[in-house]
Amino acid sequence: MSDFYNHETPAMLKAITKFMKLESTGGVVLFLAAVLALIVDNSALSPWYQDLLSIKFTIGFERFKLSKELILWINDGLMAIFFFLVGLEIKREMISGELNSFAKATLPGIAAIGGMLVPAAIYVAINWQHKAYLNGWAIPTATDIAFALGVLALLGKRVPVSLKVFLTALAIMDDLGAIVIIAIFYTYQLSMFSLGMAGICLAVLFVFNRLGVMRFLPYGIVGVILWVCVLKSGVHATLAGVVLALAYPTTDPKRPGYSPSHHLEEALHPWVAFGVLPIFAFANAGIPLADINLASFIKPVPLGIACGLFFGKQLGIFGASWLSVKCRIASLPQGANWWNLYGVALICGIGFTMSLFIGTLAFAGSEASYANLVRLGVISGSLLSGLLGYFVLLLSAKSPQCR
């Protein structure tokens, strides 16, 4: 079987290197924002922090207006921009990148499926006797690409580039899985009228595409209307960003070699990496540590999330990868050994951004204690996964090939 990792072009390597540098640096900023949230929420500024997130902002007219707390504008609004970027990345990878053929997508695709199924099963097993908690089953299925690539960046050239490519492809497949999960399992009380309006917006976007409209402004205006319609429909509003990304053109017939969607992706990346995601982390990572003790970690929700991320991700990704290689369905990335792959499987247990986001959907409308339990599980599971993954990769850089 042909192996994608053996045939990387210089242009592709350059693009991947640029992407990883931006993602890894963004991961540092994301980490600092999360730490800042913890510090502020456990200081004299805590009441200010909570009041800030509870401030209501209203946009609209007398008969039509949106009124939400700041935390919801961040989670429903700003995160739609993040999902728009994710949609652009997925589209690019499937058309011209690391997922544009069966051979390229086989190993990361199988690994991503294993990395979603096993964590979900572990969470469900731990929370089986607590029916109120089962809605959080998808929280440990996600991988935070910014944090994961940030850990790999600390290892520098000791990690093969092919392994970084594999992690990037796996994380993108993981994001695609998260989008499907959100669309199917976290959609409530559908409004057929709003869905119909969203459908009209979708049709307009694809008409723009077919007519060869290249400027983003018309797409952006309809995209905002689409976001409002999806928000009112019961489907989570962030999915409007994915739909908008799919509609935006990837090629311009008048400018060969130029991709409008890729140009927009590059322009948007810094704003998301250094703006949207740090704001999301600051708004969602605060936990009052005074209420936490050893017993807090073994409560069903945080235990299920932490075990799902730490044990589930490594078992699911490494196990699925091992089976696919041994069955000759796929092959290891060039220059990588089994210890390298195991280290990456561990690092994929860093869920953070997407896990916290799914947590806000799973327990939407529940009391604040649920949010704190989710944060505790996500942060502890992600921290354990990142630390052990780093040390395994560090040691494996000097280890012999383990075939």
C-alpha positions in Angstrom: 0.0 0.0 0.0 1.3 3.5 -0.8 2.4 5.4 2.2 1.7 9.1 2.3 4.4 9.9 4.8 7.1 8.7 2.4 6.1 11.2 -0.3 5.9 14.7 1.2 6.6 17.5 -1.2 8.7 20.5 0.0 5.7 22.8 -0.5 3.5 20.6 1.7 6.3 20.4 4.4 6.6 24.2 4.3 2.8 24.6 4.8 2.7 22.0 7.6 5.7 23.6 9.4 4.0 27.0 9.2 0.7 25.6 10.5 2.4 23.7 13.4 4.4 26.8 14.5 1.2 28.8 14.7 -0.7 26.1 16.4 2.0 25.4 19.0 2.5 29.1 19.8 -1.3 29.4 20.1 -1.2 26.5 22.5 1.1 28.4 24.8 -1.2 31.4 24.8 -4.2 29.1 25.4 -2.4 27.6 28.4 -1.6 31.0 29.9 -5.3 32.1 29.4 -6.4 29.0 31.3 -3.9 29.6 34.1 -5.1 33.2 34.3 -8.7 32.1 34.7 -7.7 29.8 37.5 -5.8 32.5 39.3 -8.5 35.1 38.9 -11.3 32.7 40.0 -9.4 31.9 43.2 -8.5 35.5 44.1 -10.3 38.6 45.4 -11.2 39.2 41.7 -13.5 36.1 41.6 -16.8 38.1 42.1 -15.7 40.4 39.3 -14.8 37.5 37.1 -18.2 35.8 37.6 -20.1 39.1 37.2 -18.2 39.9 34.0 -19.2 36.5 32.5 -22.9 37.1 33.6 -23.2 40.5 32.0 -26.1 40.6 29.5 -25.6 42.0 26.0 -28.5 42.6 23.7 -28.4 43.1 20.0 -31.4 43.7 17.7 -34.6 45.7 17.4 -37.8 46.0 19.5 -39.5 42.9 18.1 -36.4 41.0 17.2 -33.4 40.8 19.5 -30.8 38.5 20.9 -30.1 38.9 24.6 -27.4 36.6 26.1 -24.9 36.6 28.9 -21.3 37.3 27.9 -20.3 33.6 28.5 -23.0 32.6 25.9 -21.9 35.2 23.4 -18.4 33.7 23.7 -19.5 30.0 23.5 -22.1 30.5 20.8 -20.7 33.4 18.9 -17.0 33.6 19.0 -16.7 29.8 18.9 -18.7 29.9 15.6 -15.6 31.6 14.2 -13.4 28.8 15.5 -15.7 26.2 13.9 -15.6 28.2 10.6 -11.8 27.9 10.7 -12.1 24.2 11.5 -14.4 23.8 8.5 -11.9 25.5 6.2 -9.1 23.3 7.5 -11.1 20.1 7.1 -12.1 21.1 3.5 -8.5 21.9 2.6 -7.2 18.7 3.9 -9.8 16.6 2.2 -9.3 18.4 -1.2 -5.6 18.8 -1.4 -4.0 17.9 1.9 -3.3 15.0 4.2 -6.8 13.5 3.9 -7.4 13.7 0.1 -7.0 10.0 -0.6 -7.8 6.7 1.1 -4.1 5.8 1.6 -3.4 9.1 3.3 -6.4 9.1 5.6 -6.4 5.4 6.6 -4.1 5.4 9.6 -5.3 8.8 11.1 -8.9 8.0 10.3 -8.8 4.6 12.1 -6.9 6.0 15.0 -9.4 8.9 15.3 -12.3 6.5 15.4 -10.7 4.4 18.1 -9.8 7.6 20.0 -13.4 8.6 20.1 -15.1 5.2 20.8 -13.0 4.0 23.7 -13.0 7.3 25.8 -16.8 7.5 25.4 -17.2 3.8 26.5 -15.0 4.5 29.6 -17.0 7.5 30.5 -20.3 5.6 30.1 -19.0 2.7 32.1 -18.1 4.9 35.1 -21.3 6.9 35.0 -23.7 4.1 34.1 -25.4 4.2 37.5 -25.9 8.0 37.3 -28.3 8.6 34.4 -28.2 12.4 34.9 -24.4 12.4 34.0 -24.6 10.2 30.9 -25.1 13.1 28.6 -21.5 14.0 29.0 -20.3 10.8 27.2 -18.8 12.8 24.3 -16.6 15.2 26.5 -13.5 13.0 26.5 -13.7 12.1 22.8 -11.9 15.4 21.6 -8.3 16.3 21.0 -7.0 19.9 21.3 -4.7 20.3 18.3 -3.1 23.5 19.6 -2.0 22.0 22.9 -1.0 18.7 21.3 1.2 20.4 18.7 2.5 22.6 21.5 3.8 19.6 23.3 5.4 18.2 20.1 7.0 21.6 19.5 8.8 21.3 22.9 10.6 18.2 21.5 11.8 19.9 18.4 13.6 17.8 15.9 13.6 14.8 18.2 10.2 13.9 16.8 9.9 12.9 13.1 8.0 15.4 10.9 5.9 12.5 9.7 4.6 12.0 13.2 3.6 15.6 13.4 1.7 15.3 10.1 0.0 12.2 11.5 -1.1 14.1 14.7 -2.4 17.0 12.6 -4.4 14.7 10.4 -5.7 12.7 13.4 -6.8 15.9 15.2 -8.6 17.2 12.1 -10.4 13.9 11.8 -11.2 14.2 15.5 -12.6 17.7 15.0 -14.8 16.3 12.1 -16.1 13.7 14.5 -16.8 16.3 17.2 -18.8 18.3 14.6 -20.9 15.3 13.8 -21.5 14.5 17.5 -22.6 18.0 18.2 -25.0 18.0 15.3 -26.6 14.7 16.1 -26.5 14.4 19.9 -26.6 17.9 21.2 -29.5 19.4 19.3 -32.7 20.1 21.2 -36.3 21.4 20.6 -36.0 21.9 16.8 -37.8 24.9 15.3 -38.8 24.0 11.8 -39.3 27.6 10.8 -35.8 28.6 11.8 -34.4 25.4 10.1 -36.3 26.4 7.0 -34.7 29.9 7.1 -31.3 28.3 7.7 -31.9 26.1 4.6 -32.7 29.2 2.5 -29.4 30.8 3.7 -27.6 27.6 2.8 -29.0 27.6 -0.7 -28.0 31.2 -1.2 -24.4 30.4 -0.1 -24.1 27.6 -2.6 -25.6 29.8 -5.3 -22.9 32.3 -4.6 -20.4 29.5 -4.9 -21.8 28.3 -8.2 -21.9 31.8 -9.6 -18.2 32.2 -8.9 -18.6 34.9 -6.2 -15.1 35.2 -4.7 -15.3 38.1 -2.3 -16.0 37.0 1.3 -18.4 39.9 2.2 -21.5 38.4 0.6 -20.8 35.1 2.2 -20.1 36.8 5.6 -23.5 38.7 5.5 -25.5 35.6 4.7 -23.3 33.6 7.2 -24.4 36.0 10.1 -28.0 35.5 9.1 -27.5 31.8 9.0 -25.9 31.8 12.4 -29.0 33.6 13.9 -31.3 31.1 12.2 -29.3 28.1 13.4 -29.1 29.6 16.9 -32.9 29.9 17.0 -33.4 26.4 15.4 -32.2 24.3 18.3 -29.1 23.1 16.4 -26.0 24.5 18.0 -25.1 27.9 16.4 -21.4 27.1 16.0 -22.3 24.6 13.2 -23.2 27.6 11.0 -19.5 28.3 10.8 -18.8 24.8 9.4 -21.6 25.2 6.8 -20.2 28.6 5.8 -16.7 27.1 5.4 -18.0 24.4 3.1 -19.7 26.9 0.8 -16.8 29.3 0.5 -14.8 28.6 -2.8 -11.5 26.8 -2.8 -10.4 27.9 -6.3 -10.6 31.0 -8.5 -10.8 30.3 -12.2 -9.4 33.8 -13.0 -6.4 33.2 -10.7 -4.8 29.8 -11.2 -3.0 28.5 -8.2 -4.8 30.9 -5.8 -7.3 29.5 -3.2 -9.7 32.0 -1.7 -10.5 29.6 1.2 -6.9 28.9 2.0 -6.1 32.6 1.9 -8.9 33.3 4.3 -7.8 30.4 6.5 -4.3 31.9 6.8 -5.7 35.3 7.5 -8.1 34.0 10.2 -5.7 31.6 11.9 -3.9 34.2 14.1 -7.2 35.8 15.2 -8.5 32.4 16.3 -5.3 31.2 17.9 -4.5 34.4 19.8 -7.9 35.8 20.2 -10.9 33.5 20.1 -9.5 30.5 21.8 -7.7 32.3 24.7 -10.9 34.3 25.4 -12.9 31.0 25.4 -10.3 29.4 27.7 -10.3 32.4 30.1 -14.2 32.3 30.2 -14.5 28.5 30.7 -11.4 27.3 32.7 -12.0 29.0 36.0 -12.5 26.6 38.9 -12.8 27.6 42.6 -10.0 25.4 44.1 -11.2 26.0 47.7 -14.1 23.5 47.0 -11.8 20.8 45.6 -10.4 17.9 47.6 -9.3 14.4 46.8 -12.9 13.2 46.8 -13.7 15.7 44.0 -11.5 13.8 41.6 -13.4 10.5 42.1 -16.9 11.9 41.5 -18.4 10.2 38.5 -18.3 13.1 36.0 -14.6 14.2 36.5 -13.5 10.7 36.9 -15.2 9.6 33.7 -13.8 12.5 31.8 -10.2 12.2 33.2 -10.1 8.4 32.7 -11.6 8.8 29.2 -9.0 11.3 28.2 -6.0 9.7 29.8 -6.8 5.9 29.4 -9.4 6.0 26.7 -7.4 8.1 24.2 -4.2 6.1 24.5 -6.0 2.8 24.3 -8.2 3.8 21.5 -5.7 5.5 19.3 -2.7 3.2 19.9 -4.9 0.0 19.8 -6.6 1.0 16.6 -3.3 2.0 15.0 -1.6 -1.2 16.1 -4.4 -3.4 14.7 -4.5 -1.5 11.3 -0.7 -1.8 10.9 -0.6 -5.5 11.9 -3.5 -6.2 9.5 -1.6 -4.4 6.8 -4.4 -1.9 6.3 -2.0 1.0 7.0 1.7 1.5 7.8 3.6 3.5 10.5 4.6 7.1 9.7 8.1 7.1 8.1 10.9 7.2 10.7 8.5 6.6 13.6 8.4 3.6 16.0 5.8 2.2 18.3 6.9 4.2 21.3 6.6 7.4 19.2 3.1 6.4 18.2 2.2 5.6 21.8 3.5 9.0 22.9 1.3 10.7 20.3 -1.7 8.6 21.5 -1.1 9.9 25.0 -0.8 13.6 23.8 -4.1 13.2 22.1 -5.6 12.9 25.6 -5.3 16.7 25.8 -8.9 17.5 25.2 -9.2 21.0 26.6 -10.9 23.4 24.1 -13.3 21.0 22.4 -13.9 19.0 25.6 -14.8 22.1 27.6 -17.0 23.2 24.7 -18.9 19.9 24.5 -19.2 20.0 28.3 -21.1 23.3 28.0 -23.5 21.6 25.6 -23.8 18.4 27.6 -24.9 20.1 30.8 -26.4 23.3 29.4 -28.9 24.8 31.8 -27.6 22.8 34.7 -26.3 24.2 38.0 -22.7 25.7 38.1 -21.4 22.7 40.0 -21.7 20.6 36.8 -19.5 23.1 35.0 -16.9 22.8 37.7 -16.9 19.0 37.6 -16.4 19.1 33.8 -13.5 21.6 34.1 -11.9 19.5 36.8 -12.1 16.3 34.7 -10.9 18.0 31.5 -8.0 19.8 33.1 -6.7 16.9 35.2 -7.1 14.4 32.3 -5.4 16.7 29.8 -2.6 17.5 32.2 -1.8 13.9 32.9 -1.9 13.0 29.2 0.3 15.9 28.2 3.0 15.3 30.8 3.2 11.5 30.3 3.0 11.9 26.5 5.9 14.4 26.6 8.2 12.1 28.7 7.3 9.0 26.6 8.3 10.9 23.4 11.4 12.3 25.0 12.6 8.8 26.0 11.5 7.2 22.7 13.7 9.6 20.8 16.6 7.6 22.0 15.0 4.2 21.9 15.5 1.5 19.2 12.8 0.8 16.6 10.0 -1.3 18.1 8.4 -3.1 15.2 
